[in-house]
Amino acid sequence: MAIILPDLPYAYDALEPYIDAETMTLHHDKHHATYVANVNAALEKHPEIGEDLVALLSDVEQIPADIRQAVINNGGGHLNHALFWELLSPEKTEISAELAAEINATFGSFEAFQEAFTAAATTRFGSGWAWLVVNQEGQLEVLSTPNQDTPIMDGKKPILALDVWEHAYYLNYRNVRPNYIKAFFEIINWNKVEELYQAAK
């Protein structure tokens, strides 16, 4: 039972003008599909470890050394993207009162959280991700990871994610990553964030 590329939960052009259809098509059909193909190829070499990527990436030392980095890169790439698509919404959604209160308590205000998240996304050198996670202490935390690393590897539960690899935004935003980050806040699926937050608590 191989890992499957999930369908997008909306049309390729549904997020315009914030993310264009060509970017979504290439990002999903080419980039994400390649991660799926590559992690399947790696896991075929060691069928004894199974295909539960969350379990495997929660303890990377259990992954055989000859495929460990391939699973981190491509398994992480698959999990990160599968989550990312669900965190975007063509329809306007609103943050829940409970999560808004927790963000205010943690960061001081929603604006301060947005600034921290934007800084994490802007200052990630090269390719990577920005995250809002629930950490091991049950607290909200903003962080960034390189490449396709996932917070799951550090025991943290992601509830919001932004892909800042250039392939995620370059066709539309060129080298101006901050404009892409600003646009992201217009299309967050807060209903999904809330679902993940409740599960992570």
N, C-alpha and C positions, 0 to 999 in steps of 0.2 A: 504494500500500500504506500505508494510514493506521496511525497508532499505535493500539493496541488496549488497552482496559482489561483488565488481568489479573483472573482470578477469584481470590477469596480462597483460600488453601491449606487452609482449615478452615471449619467452619460459623460463622455469625454469632455464635452463643452459646458457641462453644468456649472463649473466653477468660474467661468468667465464673468467679468474681465480680470479677475484676480489671478487665476491660473488658466492659461490658454489650452485649447484642445490638443494642439500639437505636442506641447510639453506633457500633458497627461497621457497621451497615446504612447509616446516614446518611453516615458517614465514607467508606466505600467507594463506595456506589452514587450518592451525590450529589456530595460534595466531590471525590473522586478522578476520578469520571466527568467532572466539569466541567473539570478540568485537562486531561484527554485531549481533550475536544471543543475547548477553546480553543487548545491547542497545534497540533492538526490544522488549525484555521482559520487560524492564523498561518502555518504552513508551506505551506499551499496558495497563499499569495501569492508565495512564492519557491521553486518546486519545484526550482530549480537547486541549492539547498544540501543537498538530501536530507533524511533523517529520522533520522539517527544522532545522537540527543540527547547521548550521552556525548561524541562528537567535537565537536559544536557547543558544548556548555557547557564543554568543556575549553579553548576559545579563543573567548570570546564576541565578540571584535572582528570575527570572520569573519561573524557573523550580521548581515544587513542592518539598518541603524539603525531602519527603520520597524517591524520586528517583534522587535527584540532584547529589549526588556523583556518582551514577551509570551512569548517563548520561555524567558527566564530564569524568569519567574514560573510559567508553566504547564508547560513542559518540566521544569523543576526540580521542580515539584509532582508531576508524574507519576513521575519517577525516584525521588524521595524516598519517595513512598508505596509504589511497587512494591517497593522495598527494605524498607521498614518492615513490610509484611505478612509478608514472609519471615523477619524477625527476631523474630517472635512465635511462641510455640509452646504449644499446650494441654498437651503432655506435658513433664514435667520433663527438662531436659537439663543436662549438666555441662560446665563449661569445660575445655578440653584442658590437659594438663600444660604443654605448650609455651607456650601463650598465657598461662596463669596465671603462669608463670615470667617471661615478658616483661613482664607487667603489674607484677609484684613488682619487677622490675629498674628499670622506668621510674618507677613511682609510689611504691614503698616497700612497698606491700601492696595486696591486693585492696580492703580497706576504704578505703584512701587514694584508690585509683582511683574507688571508688563515691562517695566524698565529692566528688571533683573533678568527676565526671560530674553528680552531683546539683546541685552549685553552678552548673555551666554551664546546666543545664536550668532551675533555679529563678530564676537572675538574668537569663535572656534576657528583656529588656523587650518586652512585646507578644507578637507571634507569631514563631515560629521553631522551630529544632531544636537538639538537643544531639547531639554526635557523639563517637565514638572512631574515629580515623583512623590510617592509616599515612601519614606525611608524606614529602616528597621525599627526606629523608635515611634513610628506612626505619625511622623511629622511631614509636612510638605517641604519640598526642597527643589530648587532650580539647579540644574547642572547641564553640562554638555559632555558628549563622548566623541572620540575620534572614529572615523571610518564607519563601520557598521556595528561597532560595539553597542551593547544594550545595557541599560541599568540593571537588568535581571542578573547580569554577571556579578553584581555587587550586592545582591539581595534586596534591591529596591524595585518598587512596582510603578511602572510608568503610567501616568494618567493623561498626559498631553505631550505631544512630540512634534518637532518641526525638522524636516529634512533640509539641511543646508549644503548638501552636495550641489555643485554647480548645475548638474543635469536637472535639478528640481526647479530651477528658475532662470537659467541663462538665456533662453530664447526670448523671454518676455522682459526680463529685468537687466539683462547683460551683467555687468559687474557690480550693480548697485544692490547688494544683498539687503541693506536696510529697508528698501522699498518693498521687497518681497516679504520680509518679516512683518512689516506693517500691514500688508494685504492679508497675510495669514490670519490676523486677528479679526478680520471681517468674515471669515468662513469657518471658524471653529465650530465643531459640533459639540456644544456644551452638554447636550443630552448624553452623548457617549462618554464625555469626560466625567460626568456625574455617575454614570454606571460603573466606570472603572474606579472612581474614588470610593464609592460604597463597597465595592468588592475588595479594594485594597485595605480598607480600615480593618 
